[in-house]
Amino acid sequence: MHKDISAQTESYRKLIPGIEEVLIPVFLCLFELISRTTTAACFQHLAAAVQIIALRGPENCKDCLAQQMFRSMRVSEARISIFSGKPSVFAARWWRTLLFLGTEKPPLHRLVDIMLFIPLCLGLSGQEIPLLQQITNLATSSTREVGLQERTMQLLAEVQDWWTEYETSMRGVDPAPEYRSPYRADDEQPSFVFFDTFTALTVSMYNATTVILQTILHVLSIRDSPAFLTSDRLFEKSHLDHVLSHCTSILQISPFHEDQCPVGFDIMCGAFPLKIVAIMSPDLEQRAKAVVTISKWNGLGLSYILKSELGS
């Protein structure tokens, strides 16, 4: 009996993909990123890497290299999941918890946790379709989606709490003496100087996430205005005001990101907030600036990346 169990266990282990099987599509993705050979191959390779990690399961991603690959892939997967409207396997509780046990979860990954829930939130409408199409459908639908407004407001509150904690933690970090950036977060929030690409990308992704959630609430408020425009809300700052403010922040951060000459997945992360501005800002000038910035970054492959990721 013991031998049978051991044999079954060994057989199961052989079925678990090796970490080298994850590295292959990642390397191929980076190759596509540099060479820009096809429009969709880069993100097909990313999807393959995510699927292989999912096949390994969280219990088999605890060693150093596998965990690094998982953490890198979940950031990219969150963006792709948002734009595609398809919930990610990484949104499951065991993926959000098991690989962070015993350590404090980094701020970026706590933000990614929230981002992974956006497709699940929009899925309350009953459809798993691309983000922009989902927003358009919400605006024209005659059906009130049960729990969508409440869940969106909950996610927005979590994002705001995340920002308060993150901004407070950054107050004690001095910018590198060799470089001080003039680009700051928007005026509605306490601001700090960006001193590295990672910090700027994190703040920019926060702004993009807020834009998405505020846009959903705006669409719902317009569609269901009798239920939303009560007397106690007449003098509140509108959802569109928040969207404009956070889009401004993204556009302010993008020159700093460009100045740092990012490579690899940093380029892709930098593209995500710009695309959000390009498709969601209510201000045509902001949209145009985002498109111009994307075009300027063509030498880095960003225009190609945006087209291959979003199909636009």
Secondary structure, 3 states (H helix, E strand, C coil): CHHHHHHHHHHHHHHCCCHHHHHHHHHHHHHHHHHCCCCCHHHHHHHHHHHHHHHHCHHHCCCHHHHHHHHHHHHHHHHHHHHHCCCCHHHCHHHHHHHHCCCCCCHHHHHHHHHHHHHHHHHHHCCCCCHHHHHHHHHHCCCCCCCHHHHHHHHHHHHHHHHHHHHHHHCCCCCCCCCCCCCCCCCCCCCCCCCCHHHHHHHHHHHHHHHHHHHHHHHHHHHCHHHHCCHHHCCCCCHHHHHHHHHHHHHHHHHHHHHCCCCCHHHHHHHHHHHHHHHHCCCHHHHHHHHHHHHHHHHHCHHHHHHHHHCC
